[in-house]
């Protein structure tokens, strides 16, 4: 985990937000009819609420990574999950706002 992910994990673990169980580094598997398998690792995941929380560094803002994230989000949304994307800078500058954003989704 990155330092930012570890910091956020300390806030979310042990039902630290709204009493909800949150897992870290949780696999999400999606199979197409042609048996193509997509395998993603969510930074954080709440099964009860079907919420995926992604903590993004600068490399998620442009290029191939941005396109990959859009395709990945589309598949994960299709599975019925809500995705919250939080930039590392948001976590550094306003932890309270980040926690409210997560609470709103849960």
Secondary structure, DSSP 8 states (H G I E B T S, - for coil): --HHHHHHHHHHTTTTBTTB--EEEEEEEEE-TT--EEEEEEEEEETTTTEEEEEE-GGGGSHHHHHHHHHHHHHHHHTT-EEEEEEHHHHHH-HHHHHHHHHHH-
